[in-house]
Amino acid sequence: MDHTAVLGDTIEKIAEEKCGILRSCPTVTTPFQDKRALEVIKSKARNLIIPDISKLDGEGNTYIYKGEKFEISLLGDFQTENSLVAIETVKNSGFDIPHNIIYKGLKNTFFPARLEMI
């Protein structure tokens, strides 16, 4: 529940407002959501992808997902789920982006001065 004064005061209203950007998106990738939000997203998306975090093998910042190894540089358990959304988005974008490019992108991602370990 964020920005309720602008987006609405229920999960459904907020999801509806946020789905306004989906007008021309053939495929939507999202992490698992509250079921009320997910129903709204499903009604707006032509093709919906929700990465299956249960398919992870490994722990920490290195893991295997759907048979491929990935390493992320950002800290926090939620960053793993964020990386799965990024992986699925790239893989379902229609562009042929090799695994090594996705791997390097995730491994080298950093947020200077915000989430940077010094």
N, C-alpha and C positions, 0 to 999 in steps of 0.2 A: 504494500500500500504506500505508494509515493505520489507526491504532488496532487493530493486529493482535491485541493481547491480548483485545480485546472482540469484534471483528468476524470474526476468522478469519485464517488464515495463507496463504490463496491469493486470487488475484483473484476466482475464482468464489465463494468463501465470503463475501468482503467484498461483492460485488455482490448475492448472495442476501440478506444481512442488510439492505443498504441498500434493496433492493426491497421490504422489508416494508411500507413506507409506501404502496405502490401499490395496496392492496386495493380502493379505490373510485375510482381514477383511470382514466377512459376513455381519455385520451390522455396519453402521456409524451413530453416533449421533452428530449433530452439532446445534449450535444456528442458528437462522435465519440469512441469509447472503445476501449480495448484489446479485441480481438476476443473474448477470453474473457469479459470483463464484458458486452460487447454481446450475446452469446448468451444470457446469463442475463436481461438486461433484456428482450430480445425475447420470451423465454418467459413473462415476467410481465406485459408490457404488452399491452393489447388493441389499441392503435394507437400506433405508435412514429414519432416525427418526429426526424430528425437534420438540422439545418440544413446546407446544402451551401455550405461556405465558398468553394468554387471558383466560386460564382456571384457573388462580390463584384466590383464594379468600383470602383476608387479605392484610396486608400492613406491611412494615418494614421487620423485620427479621423473622417473624412468618407468615406462610401462609398454606393454604390448596391447595393441587394439586391432582387432580383426586381422591378426597375423603379422602386423607390422610394428616395429619398434619406434617409439617416440620418446623424446626427452624435452622437458619444459624447464625454462629457467626461472619462471615466476614462482614465488612461494605462496602457499595456501592450498588447502584441499580443493577449494572451489575453482582454482586455476586449472586443475585437471579436467573438470567438467567443461570449463570455458574452452580449453584446447580441443576437446572432442567436438564441440560445436564448430570450431574453426576447421578442423579436419573434415568433418562431414560437409560443411559448406563448400570447401575447396573441391572435394571429391565429386560433389554433385553440381558443380558450377557449369559443366559442359566443356571446360578447358582441360586439356591433358597435362596436368602438372605432376611431374615425377615425385615419387616418395622422398627422394633425397632433398628436394627443394622445400617440401612441407616440413621435413625433419629439421633442416637448418633454420627455417623461419621460426619454428617453435622454440628451438634451442637458443636462438640468438635474440629472442624478444626481451626487451627490458623497458622499463619506464624510468627514465633518468630523474633522479631527485624525488620521485614519488614513492616507488616501491623498490628502490635501489638499496641493496645491502652494501654498506660502507664499513 
